[in-house]
Amino acid sequence: MLLSRYELWADIWFQEVSMQTLVAKYEDDPPGVVFTFLVSGEKVWGWVPQDKLEVLAGQQLSIQGCIETYHTHRDKIQRFVLKQKQQQESRQESLTSRLIKGLLEAWR
């Protein structure tokens, strides 16, 4: 299974845990997969380098393996999460300002 650098979403199910994967490019790092899953209601992040994706696609992952992946790549995951939050906030601000501008113009 070959994956490009572009965003690719997929649902992966194992045991009773659901994960969404996202291929992302980290600055100078090679592309990898960021995934989230819920354990007892708590969201846990993980990251797998692209050269390991065939393992991810071809086999079931254990919760322990995901947690180990999270701890190994914690800095990259936190940078990714922060970047995603900043992009989302920027999009929301842009949408809100356009909405307010449109309402003001309609009011006139």
Backbone as numpy.savetxt, mean C-alpha at the origin, in Angstrom:
# Nx Ny Nz CAx CAy CAz Cx Cy Cz
5.23 -15.10 -12.63 4.38 -13.92 -12.63 5.28 -12.68 -12.63
5.23 -11.92 -13.69 6.03 -10.70 -13.78 5.16 -9.50 -13.46
5.69 -8.60 -12.66 4.96 -7.40 -12.29 5.77 -6.18 -12.67
5.10 -5.17 -13.19 5.80 -3.96 -13.59 5.94 -3.01 -12.41
6.54 -1.85 -12.68 6.69 -0.84 -11.63 5.39 -0.10 -11.36
4.42 -0.25 -12.25 3.17 0.48 -12.10 2.34 -0.13 -10.99
1.39 0.64 -10.52 0.56 0.16 -9.43 -0.27 -1.03 -9.88
-0.28 -2.05 -9.05 -1.05 -3.26 -9.34 -1.72 -3.70 -8.05
-3.02 -3.77 -8.08 -3.76 -4.19 -6.88 -4.22 -5.62 -7.05
-4.15 -6.39 -6.00 -4.66 -7.76 -6.03 -5.07 -8.14 -4.62
-6.06 -8.98 -4.53 -6.47 -9.49 -3.23 -5.85 -10.87 -3.04
-5.27 -11.08 -1.88 -4.69 -12.38 -1.55 -5.33 -12.84 -0.26
-5.80 -14.06 -0.26 -6.43 -14.61 0.94 -5.60 -15.78 1.45
-5.36 -15.84 2.73 -4.75 -17.03 3.30 -5.27 -17.18 4.72
-5.48 -18.39 5.14 -6.13 -18.69 6.41 -7.38 -17.81 6.47
-7.51 -16.97 7.49 -8.67 -16.09 7.57 -8.25 -14.64 7.48
-7.11 -14.40 6.86 -6.57 -13.04 6.79 -6.60 -12.57 5.35
-7.09 -11.36 5.11 -7.15 -10.78 3.78 -6.05 -9.75 3.64
-5.37 -9.74 2.48 -4.34 -8.73 2.24 -4.60 -8.08 0.89
-4.33 -6.79 0.78 -4.31 -6.10 -0.50 -2.86 -5.79 -0.79
-2.44 -6.05 -2.03 -1.05 -5.78 -2.36 -0.96 -4.60 -3.31
0.10 -3.86 -3.20 0.34 -2.71 -4.07 1.81 -2.70 -4.45
2.07 -2.71 -5.75 3.45 -2.59 -6.21 3.82 -1.11 -6.16
4.92 -0.81 -5.54 5.32 0.58 -5.37 6.81 0.74 -5.63
7.22 1.93 -6.03 8.63 2.22 -6.26 9.10 3.12 -5.12
10.12 2.70 -4.41 10.66 3.47 -3.30 11.94 4.15 -3.74
11.91 5.42 -3.99 13.10 6.20 -4.29 14.08 5.39 -5.13
15.24 5.04 -4.59 16.23 4.27 -5.35 16.12 2.78 -5.10
15.18 2.38 -4.27 15.04 0.96 -3.97 14.32 0.25 -5.11
14.52 -1.05 -5.22 13.78 -1.79 -6.25 12.29 -1.83 -5.91
11.42 -2.00 -6.92 9.98 -2.08 -6.64 9.68 -3.26 -5.72
8.60 -3.14 -5.00 8.19 -4.23 -4.12 6.70 -4.19 -3.92
6.21 -5.07 -3.08 4.79 -5.14 -2.78 4.55 -4.69 -1.35
3.66 -3.75 -1.19 3.21 -3.35 0.14 1.84 -3.98 0.34
1.63 -4.60 1.49 0.33 -5.18 1.73 -0.13 -4.87 3.15
-1.44 -4.87 3.33 -2.00 -4.68 4.66 -2.89 -5.88 4.97
-2.97 -6.23 6.23 -3.93 -7.25 6.62 -4.34 -7.01 8.06
-5.47 -7.54 8.42 -6.00 -7.34 9.77 -5.74 -8.57 10.62
-5.19 -8.35 11.80 -5.02 -9.43 12.77 -5.69 -8.96 14.05
-6.75 -9.64 14.43 -7.53 -9.26 15.62 -7.93 -7.79 15.55
-8.34 -7.34 14.38 -8.81 -5.97 14.21 -7.73 -4.93 14.07
-6.46 -5.32 14.15 -5.36 -4.37 14.02 -4.74 -4.47 12.64
-4.55 -3.31 11.99 -3.97 -3.31 10.65 -2.45 -3.46 10.75
-1.91 -4.40 9.99 -0.48 -4.65 9.97 0.02 -4.45 8.55
1.17 -3.77 8.41 1.75 -3.52 7.09 2.87 -4.50 6.82
3.08 -4.83 5.55 4.20 -5.68 5.15 4.75 -5.21 3.82
5.95 -5.65 3.48 6.57 -5.27 2.21 7.43 -6.43 1.74
7.37 -6.74 0.45 8.17 -7.82 -0.13 8.85 -7.27 -1.38
10.17 -7.46 -1.53 10.86 -7.00 -2.74 10.32 -7.70 -3.98
10.41 -7.03 -5.13 9.83 -7.58 -6.35 10.42 -8.93 -6.73
11.70 -9.15 -6.45 12.29 -10.43 -6.84 11.76 -11.60 -6.01
10.99 -11.31 -4.97 10.39 -12.36 -4.15 8.90 -12.53 -4.44
8.39 -11.81 -5.44 6.95 -11.81 -5.68 6.42 -13.15 -6.17
7.25 -13.92 -6.85 6.78 -15.23 -7.30 6.44 -16.11 -6.11
7.22 -15.98 -5.05 6.91 -16.72 -3.82 5.59 -16.23 -3.26
5.41 -14.90 -3.26 4.17 -14.31 -2.76 2.97 -14.79 -3.57
3.13 -14.84 -4.91 2.02 -15.20 -5.78 1.75 -16.70 -5.77
2.80 -17.49 -5.56 2.65 -18.93 -5.72 2.38 -19.70 -4.45
2.55 -19.08 -3.31 2.40 -19.81 -2.06 1.60 -19.00 -1.06
1.06 -19.68 -0.09 0.38 -18.98 0.99 1.43 -18.45 1.96
1.19 -17.26 2.46 2.10 -16.67 3.44 1.57 -16.92 4.85
2.45 -17.12 5.77 2.03 -17.26 7.16 1.97 -15.87 7.80
1.16 -15.73 8.83 1.10 -14.46 9.55 2.48 -14.13 10.11
3.18 -15.14 10.62 4.51 -14.91 11.17 5.44 -14.35 10.10
5.38 -14.90 8.90 6.22 -14.42 7.80 5.92 -12.97 7.46
4.64 -12.60 7.49 4.27 -11.22 7.19 4.79 -10.28 8.27
4.68 -10.69 9.52 5.15 -9.84 10.60 6.66 -9.68 10.53
7.38 -10.76 10.19 8.83 -10.67 10.02 9.17 -9.72 8.88
8.41 -9.80 7.80 8.63 -8.89 6.67 8.42 -7.45 7.10
7.38 -7.21 7.89 7.11 -5.86 8.38 8.30 -5.33 9.18
8.80 -6.12 10.10 9.90 -5.66 10.94 11.17 -5.44 10.12
11.40 -6.27 9.12 12.59 -6.14 8.28 12.57 -4.86 7.47
11.39 -4.48 6.98 11.29 -3.35 6.05 10.48 -2.19 6.64
10.49 -2.06 7.96 9.64 -1.07 8.63 9.84 0.35 8.10
11.09 0.78 7.90 11.35 2.15 7.43 10.73 2.40 6.07
10.88 1.45 5.15 10.31 1.61 3.82 8.79 1.66 3.89
8.23 0.82 4.72 6.77 0.80 4.86 6.27 2.12 5.42
6.95 2.64 6.45 6.52 3.90 7.04 6.66 5.06 6.05
7.72 5.06 5.24 7.87 6.10 4.21 6.72 6.00 3.20
6.39 4.77 2.82 5.31 4.56 1.86 3.98 5.06 2.42
3.68 4.69 3.67 2.42 5.08 4.29 2.33 6.60 4.40
3.42 7.24 4.83 3.44 8.70 4.96 3.21 9.36 3.61
3.87 8.86 2.57 3.72 9.41 1.23 2.27 9.27 0.75
1.66 8.10 0.99 0.27 7.89 0.59 -0.67 8.84 1.31
-0.44 9.05 2.61 -1.28 9.97 3.38 -1.15 11.39 2.87
0.09 11.81 2.56 0.32 13.16 2.05 -0.37 13.35 0.70
-0.29 12.35 -0.17 -0.95 12.45 -1.47 -2.46 12.52 -1.31
-3.00 11.73 -0.39 -4.44 11.74 -0.16 -4.89 13.09 0.39
-4.14 13.65 1.34 -4.48 14.95 1.91 -4.41 16.03 0.84
-3.41 15.96 -0.02 -3.26 16.94 -1.09 -4.45 16.88 -2.05
-4.88 15.66 -2.39 -6.04 15.50 -3.28 -7.29 16.04 -2.61
-7.46 15.79 -1.31 -8.64 16.27 -0.60 -8.66 17.79 -0.54
-7.50 18.41 -0.26 -7.43 19.87 -0.20 -7.77 20.47 -1.56
-7.26 19.86 -2.62 -7.53 20.35 -3.96 -9.02 20.26 -4.28
-9.63 19.14 -3.94 -11.05 18.94 -4.19 -11.89 19.93 -3.38
-11.53 20.12 -2.12 -12.26 21.05 -1.25 -12.16 22.48 -1.77
-10.95 22.90 -2.17 -10.79 24.27 -2.66 -11.56 24.49 -3.96
-11.58 23.47 -4.84 -12.36 23.61 -6.08 -13.85 23.67 -5.78
-14.30 22.89 -4.80 -15.71 22.90 -4.43 -16.11 24.26 -3.87
-15.29 24.81 -2.98 -15.57 26.12 -2.39 -15.57 27.20 -3.47
-14.59 27.15 -4.36 -14.51 28.13 -5.45 -15.76 28.05 -6.33
-16.18 26.83 -6.64 -17.38 26.65 -7.46 -18.63 27.17 -6.77
-18.74 26.93 -5.48 -19.89 27.43 -4.73 -19.91 28.95 -4.67
-18.74 29.56 -4.48 -18.65 31.02 -4.45 -19.04 31.63 -5.79
-18.59 31.00 -6.88 -18.94 31.50 -8.21 -20.43 31.35 -8.47
-21.00 30.23 -8.02 -22.44 30.01 -8.20 -23.25 30.99 -7.37
-22.74 31.38 -6.22 -23.43 32.30 -5.32 -23.52 33.68 -5.93
-22.47 34.08 -6.69 -22.46 35.41 -7.30 -23.49 35.43 -8.34
